[in-house]
Every structure is written in structure tokens, then in C-alpha cells.
Amino acid sequence: MTIHPLVKAGSLALALAIALPTTSPVQAQTSSGLLERPDDAQVALDNSQSQPVAMPTALDTSDEEVTWSRDGVVTSLSADGSLRASTSVDDRVDVGLSVTEHAAPKDLSVTTDGTTIMHRSGTEAAHAMQILDNGAISASVLLAGPDAAKTTQYDFTEDVAPVLQKTGAVALYKDDVLVGVVEQPVSHDASGAEVDSHYSIEGNRLVQTVDPEPKSVYPIVAQAAVAVFYTRGDYVHVTRGQASGHGWWIKGTAKATKAKVTVQLQYKPKKTSSWNRRGKAGVKTIGPGTSKRANARMTCRSQARKQWRSWVDVNLIGYLDSPNKLYTSARTLKCTL
């Protein structure tokens, strides 16, 4: 396994522009030699973007990993011969992703902007992982020609379960709590044209399928962007004679700027009773952070001790509308109905 330090990709753009014209449609290239050099893979990544991808300005790079950290978010990419990445937010939630082994790796390259690129022996494909400027993970597969496999498989850490959404995105759950999203798939060919792609789920494995057209220009880059965030709710408490509970969300590496947050109080009339919904749910469309919260309240009729809890539902606008909820721990309060 050889690690090749590369120069900045921008200096290679002219070479690819000559090799792959982008001003008019051309026939699909068939040579796997398009990705023979690490430089080719890096330039293909850059040229596949409809808009420039913002890369982080400060990375810690070693022989084992590339790491980015800011405001409680830590994202790392392996540089030890495998393609793994993980993001941790506030030491509360951690999501890991790896490329499913399907062929022997050929070479691992690490660019000066922290992109890791691995070529697969005997295939017309290469894989790449990047850390974006907000700490999100970008996992890409580069298809050199029409004979390249059209599906790519990713494994998450064992305790993370992916669930396909109607939006085309994939919700990520940990212990039934929403902790992340794989944004809608994005694929482009060498001319910058969009290429159809979609996700499917096989067990706990994410499968991305690319559907090129005959006129698609190779290499094609298919990207899966993984963002990590989490839902928060406080203990139900008594304030001014009312049972009260709040819900909010922490942005982490998500692109979403708004979420519909719902918080609902629950109450046990007796110790052996099931949990009952009480009062009207608090619903609010808010940005991330602890200063912006949805709130549900219910007036106490006496100070007899009863058990209370709440559930919090966070739906990221434009990305996720998930039925799973965060349940706060039960508390015994001097509040009965």
C-alpha cells in the first residue's frame, strides 16, 4: 500500500480539460486508464461538481488519519489503507461509515486538501472520501468507463441503522433515535451533466446505484454526503404550576438550517398505568441550538407525585420526515391532573 501526497487539484484542471472536452457531448470513454493516476481521480472529483465544494482550511494529517475539529464536532478519515470515516458531535453521538470490501485495494492516495483516494485492482473504479468545510463526510465512487460496477455499498458502524426516506435521503438511527442523514444522492459525469442515481437499503448496508445514459461522459462521480446531528429534550419539570418540556436540535454537520420540532408531554396516572399523552403538543419550526426550543405545557391541578416524561420529534426541512422520536427519562414531579 503506497500513500502518494498529491499537489493541489486546481493545478491539474487544464490537463483534464484537454483529455475530456466538456463543451459538447462526446461518446462514453471506455478506457480504465482514465483513473490510472491519483491525479486523474482528484481532477474527476473536482470537475464533477456543479458548484465548487468548500473544503476545510485546517486539517491534522498523519500516516493513520486525517482529522478536522471545530465547535465540538470531530470528523476523521482513515489513511491507513482502508476507506473509513467517522463524525462525533459533542461526544454524544458518533456515526462511522466505510466502503464495503469487494476488491483488493491497489493504492491509497492522500491529497494536500485531505481527500483520500483508493483505486481498486482489476476494476474501472476508484473510491474517495473528503471532509467538507462543515465537517460532513463526502464519500464518492469514480467510474472510469461503462464496464465499471454501477453499485457501491457502504457499511455503517454496527449500532447505526439506515432507513430510506420518501425524499430520497436516508435517515440514520442509533437506538431508534435519529442521529444523522445521508443527503439525497448526487452524481455527475465529466461534462458536469447530472446522472441518475438512487439509494437502497440491504440490511444495515447502504447501496448507491448509478444509471448512466449512453451519452454520459466518463469518468462519472457518484457522491453520498453523510451529516450527523442529534435531537435534544430536557426533563419534564414544573414551572409556575405547570408541567413543562422542551425540544430542540443540534446542527452538527447537517446542511439543514430549519427543522420542525414537536414536543409532547406524557403522564402516568398510576405506577402501573401506561404512558398517556397530556395537553397539546408544542410545535415550532426553528434553527439549531439550545436558545431555540419548542415547548409543551400542562397546568397542574395538585401537588401529588406523578411520573412525567416527554417525546421529541425533529424533522429536517427538505431532508427528513421521520416517525421516530426521542423519549426523555421519566421524572416524578409534584404535579397531577
C-alpha positions in Angstrom: 0.0 0.0 0.0 1.5 3.3 -1.1 0.4 6.7 0.1 1.0 9.4 -2.5 1.0 13.0 -1.4 -0.5 15.0 -4.2 -0.4 18.6 -5.3 -3.5 20.8 -5.2 -6.1 19.6 -7.7 -6.6 23.1 -9.2 -3.2 22.8 -10.9 -4.4 19.7 -12.8 -7.6 21.1 -14.2 -6.1 22.0 -17.5 -4.8 18.5 -18.1 -8.3 17.0 -17.7 -9.9 19.8 -19.7 -7.7 18.7 -22.7 -8.3 14.9 -22.1 -12.1 15.3 -21.5 -13.7 18.1 -23.5 -16.8 19.5 -21.7 -18.1 22.0 -24.3 -20.1 19.4 -26.4 -21.4 15.9 -25.8 -18.9 13.1 -26.6 -19.1 9.3 -26.6 -18.5 7.5 -23.3 -14.9 6.8 -22.7 -14.1 3.1 -22.3 -10.6 3.1 -21.0 -10.0 2.3 -17.4 -6.8 4.2 -17.8 -8.8 7.4 -17.1 -8.2 6.7 -13.4 -4.8 5.2 -13.6 -3.1 8.1 -11.8 -4.2 9.5 -8.5 -4.2 12.9 -10.2 -6.9 11.8 -12.6 -9.2 10.7 -9.7 -8.8 14.0 -7.9 -9.5 16.1 -11.0 -12.5 14.0 -11.8 -13.9 14.8 -8.3 -13.4 18.5 -8.9 -14.9 18.6 -12.3 -18.0 16.5 -11.3 -19.2 19.3 -9.0 -21.9 21.6 -10.4 -20.6 24.1 -7.8 -17.2 24.3 -6.1 -17.0 22.2 -2.9 -15.9 24.1 0.1 -13.1 22.2 1.8 -11.8 22.8 5.3 -8.9 25.1 5.8 -7.3 23.4 8.8 -6.7 19.6 8.9 -4.5 17.5 11.0 -2.9 14.8 8.8 -0.9 11.8 10.0 0.1 8.4 8.5 -3.1 6.9 10.0 -5.8 9.5 9.6 -6.9 13.0 8.5 -8.8 14.9 11.2 -10.9 18.0 11.3 -12.4 19.5 14.5 -14.5 22.6 15.4 -17.1 23.5 18.0 -17.5 20.0 19.4 -17.5 18.3 16.0 -14.7 15.9 15.2 -14.5 14.2 11.8 -11.8 11.8 10.7 -10.8 9.8 7.6 -8.6 6.8 7.7 -5.3 7.0 5.8 -4.0 3.5 6.8 -5.1 1.6 3.7 -8.8 1.4 4.3 -11.7 3.7 3.5 -13.4 4.6 6.8 -14.7 7.9 8.1 -16.5 8.9 11.3 -18.1 12.0 12.8 -18.6 12.7 16.5 -20.7 15.6 17.8 -20.3 16.9 21.4 -19.2 13.3 22.4 -22.9 12.4 22.4 -23.3 10.8 19.1 -20.8 9.0 16.7 -21.5 7.8 13.2 -19.0 5.7 11.2 -19.0 4.8 7.5 -16.8 2.5 5.4 -16.7 1.3 1.9 -17.7 -2.4 1.8 -14.8 -4.6 0.8 -15.4 -6.0 -2.7 -12.0 -6.0 -4.3 -8.4 -5.7 -3.2 -7.2 -2.1 -2.8 -4.5 -1.0 -5.2 -3.2 2.3 -3.8 -4.3 4.8 -1.3 -3.5 8.5 -2.0 -3.9 11.4 0.3 -4.1 14.9 -1.3 -3.0 18.1 0.3 -6.6 19.1 1.0 -7.2 15.8 2.9 -9.0 13.8 0.2 -8.3 10.1 0.5 -8.5 8.2 -2.8 -8.3 4.4 -3.2 -8.0 2.5 -6.6 -9.5 -1.0 -6.8 -7.3 -3.6 -8.6 -8.9 -5.1 -11.6 -11.8 -2.6 -11.8 -12.7 0.6 -13.5 -13.4 2.3 -10.2 -11.8 4.3 -7.5 -13.2 5.5 -4.2 -12.7 8.8 -2.4 -13.6 10.3 0.9 -13.5 14.0 1.8 -14.2 16.2 4.8 -16.3 19.2 3.8 -15.9 22.6 5.3 -18.7 22.0 7.9 -17.2 18.6 8.9 -19.6 16.5 6.9 -18.3 13.3 5.2 -18.4 13.1 1.4 -18.0 9.5 0.1 -17.6 9.2 -3.7 -17.2 6.4 -6.2 -15.5 7.3 -9.5 -16.5 5.2 -12.6 -13.9 5.2 -15.3 -15.9 3.6 -18.0 -19.2 1.8 -18.9 -17.9 -1.5 -17.7 -17.5 -0.2 -14.1 -19.9 -1.6 -11.5 -22.9 0.7 -11.1 -23.5 -0.1 -7.5 -21.4 0.9 -4.4 -22.0 -0.4 -0.9 -21.3 1.3 2.4 -21.4 -0.1 5.9 -22.2 1.9 9.0 -21.0 1.2 12.5 -23.0 -1.7 14.0 -25.3 0.4 16.1 -26.3 2.7 13.3 -29.4 1.7 11.2 -30.1 3.4 7.8 -33.8 3.9 6.7 -34.7 5.1 3.3 -36.9 8.3 3.1 -39.5 9.4 0.6 -37.3 12.4 -0.2 -34.6 10.0 -1.5 -32.4 10.7 1.5 -31.5 8.1 4.2 -32.2 8.6 7.9 -29.7 7.2 10.3 -30.8 5.9 13.7 -29.0 4.9 16.8 -31.1 3.1 19.4 -34.1 4.2 17.5 -33.1 7.9 17.8 -32.5 10.0 14.7 -28.8 11.0 14.7 -27.9 11.7 11.0 -28.8 11.8 7.4 -27.3 10.7 4.1 -28.4 13.5 1.8 -30.0 12.8 -1.5 -27.5 11.2 -3.9 -25.7 13.4 -6.3 -24.0 12.1 -9.5 -22.3 14.0 -12.4 -20.4 13.0 -15.4 -17.1 14.6 -16.7 -19.1 17.3 -18.6 -20.9 18.3 -15.4 -24.2 16.8 -16.5 -26.3 15.1 -13.8 -26.6 11.3 -13.9 -29.5 9.5 -12.3 -28.7 7.7 -9.0 -30.6 6.4 -6.0 -30.1 4.6 -2.7 -31.5 1.3 -1.4 -31.0 -0.5 1.9 -29.9 -4.1 2.3 -30.0 -4.9 6.0 -27.8 -2.2 7.6 -25.9 -1.6 4.4 -26.4 1.5 2.1 -26.3 0.8 -1.6 -25.9 3.6 -4.1 -26.8 2.8 -7.7 -25.9 4.9 -10.7 -27.8 4.8 -14.0 -25.7 6.5 -16.7 -27.1 7.3 -20.2 -25.3 6.2 -23.4 -24.2 9.8 -23.9 -22.7 10.1 -20.4 -19.1 11.2 -20.4 -16.7 9.2 -18.2 -15.5 9.4 -15.6 -18.7 9.6 -13.6 -18.6 10.6 -9.9 -21.4 9.5 -7.5 -21.4 11.2 -4.1 -23.0 10.3 -0.8 -22.8 13.0 1.8 -23.2 12.0 5.5 -24.3 14.6 8.0 -24.6 13.9 11.8 -26.8 15.9 14.2 -28.9 15.0 17.2 -32.2 15.6 18.9 -32.4 17.0 22.5 -35.1 17.3 25.1 -34.9 18.3 28.7 -36.5 16.5 31.7 -40.1 17.5 32.2 -40.2 19.9 35.1 -42.6 22.1 37.0 -42.5 25.9 36.3 -45.1 28.3 37.7 -47.6 25.5 38.4 -47.2 23.9 35.0 -45.5 20.7 33.8 -43.2 21.8 31.0 -40.9 20.1 28.5 -38.7 21.5 25.7 -37.3 20.0 22.5 -34.6 21.2 20.1 -31.8 20.0 17.8 -28.1 20.3 17.5 -26.8 21.0 13.9 -23.6 19.0 14.0 -22.6 18.7 10.3 -26.1 18.9 8.8 -26.8 21.3 5.9 -30.3 21.9 7.0 -31.0 25.3 8.6 -34.5 24.7 9.8 -36.4 21.8 11.5 -39.9 21.2 12.6 -39.6 20.3 16.2 -42.5 18.7 18.1 -42.6 18.0 21.9 -45.4 16.1 23.6 -45.9 15.6 27.4 -46.7 12.2 28.7 -48.1 11.3 32.1 -48.8 8.1 34.2 -51.9 8.4 36.4 -50.7 5.3 38.3 -47.4 3.5 38.6 -48.9 0.5 36.7 -50.5 2.7 34.0 -49.2 3.0 30.5 -48.0 6.4 29.4 -50.8 8.8 28.3 -50.5 11.9 26.2 -51.4 15.0 28.0 -52.0 18.5 26.7 -51.4 20.0 23.3 -48.1 19.2 21.6 -45.7 22.1 21.2 -44.7 22.6 17.6 -42.2 25.0 16.3 -40.1 25.4 13.1 -36.7 26.5 14.4 -33.0 26.7 13.7 -30.5 24.6 15.6 -29.2 25.4 19.1 -30.3 25.5 22.7 -31.6 29.0 22.5 -34.4 28.0 20.1 -36.7 25.4 21.5 -40.3 24.0 21.1 -42.2 23.9 24.4 -45.3 22.0 25.7 -47.0 22.9 28.9 -49.8 21.5 31.1 -51.3 23.1 34.2 -51.0 21.0 37.4 -54.2 20.6 39.5 -52.5 19.4 42.6 -49.0 18.6 44.0 -49.5 14.9 44.3 -46.5 13.0 43.0 -46.8 11.5 39.5 -44.5 10.4 36.8 -43.9 12.5 33.7 -41.8 12.3 30.5 -41.9 13.8 27.0 -41.1 12.8 23.5 -39.4 15.0 20.9 -39.7 14.6 17.1 -37.3 16.5 14.8 -38.0 16.7 11.0 -35.3 18.4 9.0 -37.0 20.7 6.4 -36.2 19.4 2.9 -34.4 16.3 4.2 -36.2 14.1 6.7 -39.7 13.5 8.0 -39.1 10.6 10.4 -41.7 9.0 12.7 -39.0 8.0 15.3 -38.9 10.1 18.5 -36.6 10.8 21.4 -38.1 9.9 24.7 -36.8 11.8 27.8 -36.2 9.9 31.0 -39.2 9.7 33.4 -39.3 12.1 36.4 -41.5 12.0 39.5 -43.0 15.5 39.9 -45.3 17.2 42.3 -47.9 17.6 39.6 -51.1 15.7 38.9 -54.0 16.3 36.6 
